[in-house]
Amino acid sequence: MIKSLYVRVILVFLAAVIGSLVLTLLLYGKLYGGQVKTVIQDSLIESGKTIIQSYEQSYPDNLEPLIEGISALPIYTLNIYDQQGTLLHQNLSHTVQRIAVNDQQVEQVLSGGVLRGKVPGPNHSEIVVGLPFQVGGKSYALFLSPEASHLERMLTYFFRSQLLLVLLFGSLLILIAAGYIVRPLRQLTHAARQMARGDFSFRLETRRRDEIGELARSFNLMAKELGALEKSRKQFVSDVSHEFKSPLTSIKGFTQALKHKKLDEESRLRLLDIMETETDRLSRLSGDLLQLSTLEYEHFQLDTRVFRLDEQLRKSVIAFEPQWLAKNIDVELQLADLPIRADEDRLNLVWTNLISNSIKFTEPDGTIRITLERDNDTVNVEIADTGSGIPQDELDQIFKPFYKVDRSRDRTASSGSGIGLSIVKRIVALHDGNIRVTSQLGEGTIFVIHLPSA
């Protein structure tokens, strides 16, 4: 099956031209070999019989007036034979040679038969008729052939008619082919207008395997992705609103409680601490959103330089020492001495998010293992913990903004915003790296980051 639209168009137009020519040739062969030939022969026979009858009635005993009369007709070439088969007369008044009939054909006509046929000749028509007639009791044979210019006029008219037929037939095929090509493009235009109105549910039905079919399938994929993006956008707005609404509601409630005059000093301080915590949460959320927005900016540029990645990882672990010591977590480091060219501040955000998550979801007396190694032109960082783990069906969702594995978890001050892993994935992607995660419920989680080496 031909898949290329370009080849298909070429083949369609070639088929139109070749089909038209074949049709013309077939019709010409049929009409010229049959109808046209028959019409000309019938015309010659009728004309010949009419002339012979007229002269037989007027000059029954004299052949000369008949010869002179037929010779004077400008559209015929003629030969006349006597009953012995001798050529008595040939029309030499035109630039033609005599009709090259053979003895058998002459004998056929002298015997009373009428000849319909064609004979070879360089300067005259191949169509020829032979008619018997008698003058003065003697038998003669008259052979007539249309003069070339007369036949040319007839054939010119025929070819003009056939040329018109070719143009009509070819135009019809081209219109059909154009409709076949343009129809899906019109559907694409309609679909694009639907999408411009915000309708991403529109799908194009196509079974084609050419470029237009591929375009339609790509359009359907784009509509699907845009629909998912629009859904994510609405969900993102909803999540952001919810994340801001919760602490604001809390702060408003605590503010109203503080206005109560009977509130003791201890309760007042406790409410103020909660309000401060909620305010910090709002500040962190705003900062995360700003960070994610900055990283998603099309023209965002990393501030790269060469630094020791192993040293940065050690500093990140030390920064969280109070948290992992408080839970008696064993932190194991297996770090090769590796330099890397990257944005140091952005990568620090990656380690901060991943290490803090590991500490948060690892039970007391658990283990966190961080390894750093080189693999050819790639630097691999692995952060593994013995925490609660992530369900398999949610592994593909954890990098989405505001997604939280345990949705039943109360969103207290210790809960994150759900944006951290989105930031991590974006920073790694900006460094032309990738991140993958494996996890088992109750056994722990492993994050592996691949980055280009310096």
C-alpha positions as CSV (number, residue, x, y, z in Angstrom):
1,M,0.0,0.0,0.0
2,I,1.3,3.4,-1.0
3,K,1.4,5.7,2.1
4,S,2.9,8.9,0.7
5,L,0.4,11.6,-0.2
6,Y,2.9,13.1,-2.7
7,V,3.1,9.8,-4.6
8,R,-0.6,9.3,-4.4
9,V,-1.3,12.7,-5.9
10,I,1.2,12.0,-8.7
11,L,-0.3,8.6,-9.4
12,V,-3.8,10.0,-9.4
13,F,-3.0,12.7,-11.9
14,L,-1.0,10.2,-14.0
15,A,-3.9,7.8,-13.9
16,A,-6.2,10.6,-15.0
17,V,-4.1,11.5,-18.0
18,I,-3.3,7.9,-18.9
19,G,-6.9,6.9,-18.4
20,S,-8.1,9.7,-20.6
21,L,-5.6,8.8,-23.3
22,V,-6.5,5.1,-23.2
23,L,-10.2,5.9,-23.3
24,T,-9.6,8.2,-26.3
25,L,-7.5,5.5,-28.1
26,L,-10.1,2.9,-27.4
27,L,-12.9,5.0,-28.7
28,Y,-10.9,6.1,-31.7
29,G,-10.0,2.6,-32.5
30,K,-13.5,1.4,-32.1
31,L,-15.1,4.3,-34.0
32,Y,-12.4,4.6,-36.7
33,G,-12.1,0.9,-37.2
34,G,-15.9,0.4,-37.0
35,Q,-18.3,3.3,-37.1
36,V,-16.1,6.0,-38.8
37,K,-14.9,3.5,-41.4
38,T,-18.4,2.1,-42.0
39,V,-19.9,5.6,-42.3
40,I,-17.2,6.6,-44.9
41,Q,-17.6,3.4,-46.8
42,D,-21.4,3.7,-46.8
43,S,-21.1,7.3,-48.0
44,L,-18.8,6.2,-50.8
45,I,-21.0,3.4,-51.9
46,E,-24.1,5.5,-51.9
47,S,-22.4,8.3,-53.7
48,G,-20.9,5.8,-56.2
49,K,-24.3,4.1,-56.8
50,T,-26.0,7.5,-57.3
51,I,-23.5,8.6,-59.8
52,I,-23.5,5.3,-61.7
53,Q,-27.3,5.2,-61.8
54,S,-27.5,8.8,-63.0
55,Y,-25.0,8.3,-65.8
56,E,-26.4,4.9,-66.8
57,Q,-29.8,6.5,-67.3
58,S,-28.3,9.5,-69.2
59,Y,-25.5,7.8,-71.2
60,P,-26.3,4.0,-71.3
61,D,-23.8,3.3,-74.1
62,N,-21.0,5.8,-73.4
63,L,-18.4,5.4,-70.5
64,E,-16.6,8.7,-71.1
65,P,-19.3,11.0,-69.4
66,L,-19.2,8.8,-66.3
67,I,-15.4,9.0,-66.1
68,E,-15.4,12.7,-66.6
69,G,-18.2,13.3,-64.1
70,I,-16.6,11.2,-61.3
71,S,-13.1,12.6,-62.0
72,A,-14.4,16.2,-61.6
73,L,-15.4,15.4,-58.0
74,P,-12.6,16.9,-55.9
75,I,-13.1,14.6,-52.9
76,Y,-12.5,11.3,-54.5
77,T,-9.7,9.2,-55.9
78,L,-10.9,6.6,-58.5
79,N,-9.8,3.6,-60.6
80,I,-11.9,2.0,-63.3
81,Y,-11.3,-1.5,-64.7
82,D,-12.9,-3.2,-67.7
83,Q,-14.2,-6.8,-67.6
84,Q,-10.7,-8.1,-68.5
85,G,-9.3,-6.4,-65.3
86,T,-7.4,-3.8,-67.3
87,L,-7.1,-0.4,-65.7
88,L,-9.0,2.0,-68.0
89,H,-8.8,5.1,-66.0
90,Q,-7.1,6.5,-62.8
91,N,-7.8,9.9,-61.3
92,L,-4.5,11.8,-61.7
93,S,-6.0,15.3,-61.3
94,H,-4.9,15.3,-57.6
95,T,-1.6,14.8,-56.0
96,V,-2.3,11.1,-55.3
97,Q,-1.4,7.8,-56.8
98,R,-3.8,5.3,-58.1
99,I,-5.7,3.0,-55.7
100,A,-3.5,-0.1,-55.3
101,V,-6.2,-2.8,-55.5
102,N,-5.1,-6.3,-56.4
103,D,-6.4,-8.7,-59.1
104,Q,-8.5,-10.6,-56.7
105,Q,-10.3,-7.5,-55.5
106,V,-10.9,-6.4,-59.1
107,E,-12.3,-9.9,-60.0
108,Q,-14.6,-9.7,-56.9
109,V,-16.2,-6.4,-58.1
110,L,-16.4,-7.4,-61.8
111,S,-18.3,-10.5,-60.6
112,G,-21.0,-8.2,-59.1
113,G,-19.8,-7.9,-55.6
114,V,-19.4,-4.7,-53.6
115,L,-15.9,-4.3,-52.0
116,R,-15.5,-2.7,-48.6
117,G,-11.9,-2.5,-47.5
118,K,-8.6,-0.7,-47.3
119,V,-5.5,-0.9,-49.3
120,P,-2.0,0.5,-48.7
121,G,-1.1,3.9,-50.3
122,P,1.4,6.6,-49.3
123,N,-0.6,9.6,-50.4
124,H,-4.2,8.6,-50.2
125,S,-6.7,7.2,-47.7
126,E,-6.6,3.5,-46.9
127,I,-10.4,3.3,-47.1
128,V,-11.7,2.0,-50.4
129,V,-14.9,0.7,-51.9
130,G,-15.5,-1.1,-55.2
131,L,-18.7,-1.0,-57.2
132,P,-19.7,-3.0,-60.3
133,F,-21.6,-1.2,-63.2
134,Q,-22.4,-1.9,-66.8
135,V,-22.2,0.4,-69.9
136,G,-23.2,-0.8,-73.3
137,G,-23.6,-4.4,-72.0
138,K,-20.0,-4.5,-70.7
139,S,-19.1,-5.0,-67.0
140,Y,-16.8,-2.5,-65.3
141,A,-15.4,-2.1,-61.8
142,L,-15.3,1.3,-60.1
143,F,-13.0,1.8,-57.1
144,L,-13.4,4.9,-55.0
145,S,-11.4,6.3,-52.1
146,P,-11.9,9.6,-50.3
147,E,-9.3,12.3,-51.1
148,A,-6.9,12.9,-48.2
149,S,-7.8,16.4,-47.4
150,H,-11.5,15.4,-47.1
151,L,-10.6,12.6,-44.7
152,E,-8.3,14.8,-42.7
153,R,-11.2,17.2,-42.1
154,M,-13.3,14.4,-40.9
155,L,-10.6,13.1,-38.6
156,T,-9.8,16.6,-37.3
157,Y,-13.4,16.9,-36.3
158,F,-13.3,13.5,-34.7
159,F,-10.1,14.2,-32.8
160,R,-11.4,17.6,-31.5
161,S,-14.4,15.8,-30.2
162,Q,-12.2,13.2,-28.5
163,L,-9.9,15.9,-27.1
164,L,-13.0,17.5,-25.5
165,L,-13.9,14.2,-24.0
166,V,-10.4,13.7,-22.6
167,L,-10.6,17.1,-21.0
168,L,-14.0,16.4,-19.5
169,F,-13.0,12.9,-18.3
170,G,-9.6,14.1,-16.9
171,S,-11.2,17.1,-15.1
172,L,-13.8,14.8,-13.5
173,L,-11.0,12.6,-12.2
174,I,-9.0,15.5,-10.9
175,L,-12.1,16.9,-9.1
176,I,-12.7,13.6,-7.4
177,A,-9.0,13.3,-6.4
178,A,-9.0,16.9,-5.1
179,G,-12.1,16.1,-3.1
180,Y,-10.4,13.1,-1.6
181,I,-7.5,15.2,-0.6
182,V,-9.3,18.3,0.6
183,R,-12.1,16.6,2.5
184,P,-10.0,15.6,5.5
185,L,-8.2,19.0,5.5
186,R,-11.7,20.6,5.8
187,Q,-12.4,18.3,8.8
188,L,-9.0,19.4,10.3
189,T,-10.0,23.0,9.9
190,H,-13.4,22.4,11.6
191,A,-11.6,20.5,14.4
192,A,-9.1,23.4,14.9
193,R,-12.0,25.8,15.2
194,Q,-13.7,23.6,17.8
195,M,-10.4,23.5,19.8
196,A,-10.2,27.3,19.5
197,R,-13.5,27.4,21.3
198,G,-12.2,25.2,24.1
199,D,-13.7,21.9,22.9
200,F,-10.9,19.4,23.2
201,S,-13.2,16.4,22.9
202,F,-13.4,16.5,19.1
203,R,-11.7,13.6,17.3
204,L,-11.1,13.0,13.6
205,E,-12.1,9.6,12.2
206,T,-9.6,8.4,9.6
207,R,-8.2,5.1,8.3
208,R,-5.8,6.7,5.9
209,R,-2.1,5.8,6.1
210,D,-0.7,8.7,4.2
211,E,0.6,12.1,5.5
212,I,-3.0,13.4,5.9
213,G,-3.9,10.3,8.0
214,E,-0.8,10.9,10.1
215,L,-1.7,14.5,10.5
216,A,-5.2,13.5,11.6
217,R,-3.8,11.1,14.2
218,S,-1.3,13.7,15.4
219,F,-4.2,16.2,15.7
220,N,-6.2,13.7,17.8
221,L,-3.2,13.2,20.0
222,M,-2.7,16.9,20.4
223,A,-6.4,17.4,21.2
224,K,-6.1,14.6,23.8
225,E,-2.9,16.2,25.4
226,L,-4.5,19.7,25.4
227,G,-7.6,18.3,27.0
228,A,-5.5,16.7,29.7
229,L,-3.5,19.9,30.1
230,E,-6.7,21.9,30.5
231,K,-7.9,19.4,33.0
232,S,-4.6,19.7,34.9
233,R,-4.8,23.5,34.7
234,K,-8.2,23.5,36.3
235,Q,-7.1,21.0,38.9
236,F,-4.0,23.1,39.6
237,V,-6.1,26.2,40.1
238,S,-8.5,24.2,42.4
239,D,-5.6,22.8,44.4
240,V,-3.8,26.2,44.8
241,S,-7.1,27.7,45.9
242,H,-7.6,24.9,48.4
243,E,-4.0,25.1,49.7
244,F,-4.4,28.8,50.3
245,K,-7.9,28.6,51.7
246,S,-7.1,26.1,54.5
247,P,-4.5,28.2,56.3
248,L,-6.4,31.4,55.7
249,T,-9.5,29.9,57.2
250,S,-7.5,28.7,60.1
251,I,-5.9,32.1,60.6
252,K,-9.3,33.8,60.4
253,G,-10.7,31.5,62.9
254,F,-7.9,32.0,65.3
255,T,-8.1,35.8,64.9
256,Q,-11.7,35.7,65.9
257,A,-10.8,33.5,68.9
258,L,-8.1,36.0,70.0
259,K,-10.7,38.7,70.2
260,H,-12.4,36.8,73.0
261,K,-11.7,38.7,76.2
262,K,-12.0,35.6,78.4
263,L,-9.1,33.8,76.6
264,D,-6.2,33.2,79.0
265,E,-2.6,34.0,78.2
266,E,-1.5,30.4,77.6
267,S,-4.3,29.8,75.1
268,R,-3.6,33.1,73.4
269,L,0.1,32.2,72.9
270,R,-0.9,28.7,71.6
271,L,-3.2,30.3,69.0
272,L,-0.5,32.8,68.0
273,D,2.0,29.9,67.5
274,I,-0.5,28.1,65.2
275,M,-1.2,31.3,63.3
276,E,2.6,31.8,62.8
277,T,2.9,28.2,61.6
278,E,0.1,28.6,59.1
279,T,1.6,31.9,57.9
280,D,5.0,30.1,57.4
281,R,3.1,27.4,55.5
282,L,1.6,30.1,53.2
283,S,5.0,31.6,52.7
284,R,6.5,28.3,51.7
285,L,3.7,27.6,49.4
286,S,4.0,30.9,47.7
287,G,7.8,30.4,47.4
288,D,7.3,26.9,45.9
289,L,4.8,28.2,43.4
290,L,7.1,31.1,42.4
291,Q,10.0,28.6,42.1
292,L,7.9,26.2,39.9
293,S,6.7,29.2,37.7
294,T,10.3,30.4,37.3
295,L,11.5,26.9,36.3
296,E,8.6,26.5,33.8
297,Y,9.5,29.8,32.1
298,E,10.4,29.2,28.5
299,H,13.6,31.3,28.5
300,F,14.8,30.3,31.9
301,Q,18.6,29.9,32.0
302,L,20.6,27.8,34.4
303,D,23.6,29.4,36.2
304,T,26.0,26.6,35.7
305,R,29.5,26.1,37.0
306,V,31.8,23.2,38.0
307,F,31.6,22.0,41.6
308,R,32.0,18.8,43.7
309,L,28.7,17.0,43.7
310,D,29.8,14.7,46.6
311,E,30.5,17.7,48.8
312,Q,27.1,19.2,48.0
313,L,25.4,16.0,49.0
314,R,27.3,15.8,52.3
315,K,26.3,19.4,53.2
316,S,22.6,18.6,52.4
317,V,22.7,15.6,54.7
318,I,24.4,17.6,57.5
319,A,21.7,20.3,57.1
320,F,19.0,17.8,58.0
321,E,21.1,16.2,60.9
322,P,18.7,17.3,63.6
323,Q,15.7,15.7,61.9
324,W,17.3,12.3,61.2
325,L,19.0,12.2,64.6
326,A,15.6,12.9,66.3
327,K,14.2,9.7,64.6
328,N,17.4,7.7,65.1
329,I,17.7,7.1,61.4
330,D,20.9,5.6,60.1
331,V,22.3,7.6,57.1
332,E,24.7,5.8,54.9
333,L,26.8,7.7,52.4
334,Q,28.7,6.1,49.5
335,L,30.0,9.1,47.5
336,A,32.6,9.0,44.8
337,D,34.7,12.2,44.3
338,L,32.9,13.6,41.3
339,P,32.9,17.1,39.8
340,I,29.8,18.2,37.8
341,R,28.9,21.2,35.8
342,A,25.4,22.3,36.9
343,D,23.4,25.0,38.6
344,E,24.5,24.5,42.2
345,D,21.6,26.3,43.9
346,R,19.0,24.5,41.8
347,L,20.5,21.1,42.4
348,N,20.6,21.8,46.1
349,L,16.8,22.2,45.9
350,V,16.6,18.6,44.4
351,W,18.6,17.1,47.3
352,T,16.7,19.1,49.9
353,N,13.4,17.9,48.7
354,L,14.4,14.3,48.2
355,I,16.3,13.9,51.5
356,S,13.5,15.7,53.5
357,N,10.9,13.4,52.0
358,S,13.0,10.3,52.9
359,I,13.4,11.5,56.5
360,K,9.7,12.4,56.8
361,F,8.4,9.0,55.6
362,T,11.1,6.8,57.2
363,E,10.0,5.2,60.5
364,P,12.3,5.7,63.6
365,D,15.4,3.4,63.6
366,G,15.2,3.2,59.8
367,T,17.9,3.7,57.2
368,I,18.6,6.2,54.4
369,R,21.3,5.3,51.9
370,I,22.8,7.9,49.4
371,T,25.2,6.8,46.7
372,L,27.0,8.7,44.0
373,E,28.9,7.1,41.1
374,R,29.9,7.7,37.5
375,D,28.7,5.6,34.6
376,N,30.6,6.6,31.5
377,D,29.4,10.2,30.7
378,T,26.6,10.0,33.3
379,V,26.6,10.8,37.1
380,N,24.1,8.6,39.0
381,V,22.7,9.7,42.4
382,E,20.6,7.2,44.3
383,I,18.6,8.1,47.4
384,A,17.0,5.0,49.0
385,D,15.0,4.7,52.3
386,T,13.2,2.1,54.3
387,G,10.1,4.3,54.6
388,S,6.4,3.5,54.1
389,G,6.7,3.2,50.3
390,I,4.4,4.4,47.5
391,P,1.6,2.3,45.8
392,Q,2.6,1.1,42.3
393,D,-0.4,2.8,40.6
394,E,0.6,6.1,42.0
395,L,4.3,6.2,41.0
396,D,3.4,8.0,37.7
397,Q,1.4,10.7,39.6
398,I,3.8,11.8,42.3
399,F,5.6,14.4,40.1
400,K,2.4,16.2,39.4
401,P,1.8,19.5,41.3
402,F,-0.1,19.1,44.6
403,Y,-0.3,15.3,44.3
404,K,0.1,13.6,47.7
405,V,0.3,9.8,48.0
406,D,-1.6,9.6,51.3
407,R,-4.6,11.8,50.6
408,S,-6.2,10.9,54.0
409,R,-3.2,12.5,55.8
410,D,-4.2,15.6,57.6
411,R,-2.7,18.7,56.1
412,T,-1.0,20.0,59.1
413,A,2.0,22.1,59.4
414,S,4.3,19.1,58.9
415,S,2.7,18.3,55.6
416,G,4.3,19.5,52.4
417,S,2.7,21.5,49.6
418,G,2.8,18.7,47.1
419,I,4.9,20.8,44.7
420,G,8.4,19.7,45.8
421,L,8.7,16.7,43.4
422,S,7.4,18.7,40.5
423,I,10.2,21.2,41.1
424,V,12.7,18.3,41.4
425,K,11.7,16.8,38.1
426,R,11.8,20.2,36.3
427,I,15.3,21.0,37.6
428,V,16.6,17.6,36.6
429,A,15.1,18.0,33.1
430,L,16.7,21.4,32.7
431,H,20.0,19.7,33.3
432,D,19.3,17.2,30.5
433,G,18.9,14.5,33.1
434,N,16.1,12.2,34.1
435,I,14.7,10.9,37.3
436,R,13.0,7.5,38.0
437,V,11.5,6.0,41.1
438,T,10.8,2.5,42.4
439,S,9.0,1.6,45.5
440,Q,7.4,-1.2,47.5
441,L,4.7,-0.6,50.2
442,G,6.2,-1.2,53.6
443,E,9.7,-1.6,52.3
444,G,10.8,1.8,51.1
445,T,11.4,4.0,48.1
446,I,14.4,4.5,45.8
447,F,14.9,7.7,43.7
448,V,17.6,7.5,41.0
449,I,18.8,10.7,39.3
450,H,20.9,10.6,36.1
451,L,22.9,13.8,35.2
452,P,25.5,14.5,32.5
453,S,29.0,14.5,34.0
454,A,31.3,17.5,33.8
